[in-house]
Amino acid sequence: MTSIEHVGLWTDDLEGLRAWYERWLGAQAGERYENADRGFASYFLSFAGGARLELMSMPGQDTGLRAHVAFALGSRERVDELAAALGAVDGPRTTGDGYYEAVVLDPDGNRVELTP
């Protein structure tokens, strides 16, 4: 069986982005990893449903994810609540195929899709 192990995001503000995902989406950060020779640092963030997100930082690296990452929040009410709190750039709405979603931007401008 194939499953997504993790999604990686590059950032220029590793601590700020880690804190955002912890505060708003309930992530649990592992220990900070650093490779001083390369100037690389990262965190693996774990979520209650088993998904993981790797936040990475290294000088000269482009930042972000070019599409989106989606998080299931458990209810439409939670989607509505976070969409309002974070200033959704799209939704909340029901798509033509019946999918309820809202899209917010994280501090680096990455599209974060919120679903029930």
Buried (B, 14 or more C-beta within 10 A) or exposed (E): EEEEEEBEBBBBBBBEBBBBBBEBBEBEBEEEEEEEEEEBBBBBBBBEEEBBBBBBBBEEEEBBBEEEBBBBBEEBEBBBBBBEEBEBEEBBEEEEEEEBBBBBBBEBEBBBBBBB
